[in-house]
């Protein structure tokens, strides 16, 4: 019985040698090709997510400014100097809330003012966010009644 087990042992050891260098290199090349193909798609997903996050934060602050105008029965301004440095919600010259900005996102300086009934009384209805110098954009629309929405792409007038 020992002789049979000893005879079979070298066969079992030979079957467990692992990968050859050629197999390893072929696998690495396949992984590199797949990563090269997938990289542009990941960039698009990341850019879209950053624009969506910035638009969502601006929308939430606009909603807060409108609700504060209704709650306090006074005009409330949402002032954004640049999307990268942040923005503030202001009542009678007093900042009641400020937010930090988003790096890599560009947008113009703008002020939106809501009156005591929540209607937009100052600032036009579109606000466009752009990722860096790329053509990737997101448009925030504010209606005269104070309702906001956000869509991918450039704002149309």
Secondary structure, DSSP 8 states (H G I E B T S, - for coil): -HHHHHHHHHHHHHHT----HHHHHHHHHHHHHHHHHHHHHHHHHHHHHHHHHHHHHHHHHHHHHHHHHHHHTS-EEEEEEETTTEEEEEETTEEEEEE---TTEE---EEEEE-TTS-EEES-SEEEEEETTSS-EEEEEE-TTS-EEEEES----
